[in-house]
Amino acid sequence: MPNEPSWLPADLIISFNELVVADTGEPHVLRDEGALENALAKPKNYWAYGERDAVRIRVRNAQETAAPSAKYLQRCSPYVLPTIDIVTGRMVR
């Protein structure tokens, strides 16, 4: 059985983001610390419930992160065309 990965703590992620934002000259703002903690906990939960493939953990996390953003863009942008859900065959907007 693989060893548990070394998970990055929230304070390290925030510090890294502060450095990246500092290069832009914009102020650094953490809008929702709870959302950050939740996002960082998801891969840990996949591991805790038996997923040992790091690639699967990353893909699953990316899918769950991107899906709400894509649905938001479809709803809010007049430039995004409706798509067809390949499972149900229904139009998604």
Summary of the structure (lengths in Angstrom):
residues: 93
radius of gyration: 17.5
end to end distance: 43.3
largest distance: 49.2
contacts: 168
relative contact order: 0.09
helix: 56%
strand: 4%
